[in-house]
C-alpha cells in the first residue's frame, strides 16, 4: 500500500457534509495534536495533515486517505 506524500503548500480537496471542499496543506502532523477541539492521533509511521480551507480559512487535521491532491 503506498502512502500519499503531501507537503506544505499542496492544493488538496476533501469531502465534507456540505460537499467537496478545497484547500491547502499547512503541515504534516506526526504526533498527537489538537485543532479546534479535535485530537489527531498521528505518528511518524501514520502521519496526518493540517489543511486550511480555501473557502472559510479554517484549519483541520485529516488522515491522508481523506485528502486528494489536486492535479497540476
C-alpha positions as CSV (number, residue, x, y, z in Angstrom):
1,X,0.0,0.0,0.0
2,X,1.5,3.3,-1.0
3,X,1.4,6.3,1.3
4,X,0.4,9.7,0.0
5,X,3.3,12.1,0.2
6,X,1.8,15.6,0.7
7,X,3.7,18.7,1.7
8,X,3.0,22.2,2.8
9,X,1.6,24.3,0.0
10,X,0.0,21.3,-1.9
11,X,-3.5,22.0,-3.1
12,X,-5.9,19.3,-2.0
13,X,-9.7,18.5,-1.8
14,X,-11.7,16.5,0.6
15,X,-15.4,15.6,1.3
16,X,-17.4,17.3,4.0
17,X,-21.1,17.0,4.9
18,X,-21.7,20.1,2.7
19,X,-19.9,18.5,-0.3
20,X,-16.4,18.8,-1.7
21,X,-14.0,21.4,-0.2
22,X,-10.7,22.6,-1.5
23,X,-7.7,24.0,0.5
24,X,-4.0,23.9,1.1
25,X,-1.8,21.6,3.2
26,X,-0.4,23.7,6.1
27,X,1.9,21.0,7.6
28,X,2.4,17.3,8.1
29,X,1.4,16.2,11.6
30,X,3.5,13.3,13.1
31,X,2.4,13.4,16.8
32,X,-0.8,13.8,18.8
33,X,-2.1,17.3,18.2
34,X,-5.3,19.2,18.8
35,X,-7.1,21.6,16.4
36,X,-10.5,23.1,17.3
37,X,-11.1,20.6,20.0
38,X,-10.4,17.6,17.7
39,X,-7.4,15.4,18.8
40,X,-5.5,13.8,15.9
41,X,-3.5,10.8,17.0
42,X,-0.8,10.9,14.3
43,X,2.6,9.2,14.4
44,X,5.7,9.3,12.2
45,X,4.5,6.0,10.6
46,X,0.9,7.2,10.3
47,X,1.0,10.9,9.6
48,X,-1.9,13.2,9.2
49,X,-2.1,16.6,7.6
50,X,-3.3,20.0,8.7
51,X,-5.2,21.7,5.9
52,X,-6.6,25.2,5.5
53,X,-10.0,25.6,3.7
54,X,-9.8,28.0,0.8
55,X,-13.4,29.0,1.4
56,X,-13.5,29.5,5.2
57,X,-9.9,29.8,6.1
58,X,-10.5,27.3,8.9
59,X,-7.9,24.6,9.6
60,X,-8.5,21.0,10.4
61,X,-6.4,17.8,10.6
62,X,-7.2,15.0,8.1
63,X,-5.9,11.5,7.5
64,X,-4.1,11.2,4.1
65,X,-6.8,8.8,2.8
66,X,-9.4,11.5,3.0
67,X,-7.4,14.0,1.0
68,X,-7.0,14.1,-2.7
69,X,-4.1,16.1,-4.2
70,X,-5.3,18.3,-7.0
71,X,-3.6,17.8,-10.3
72,X,-1.1,20.4,-11.6
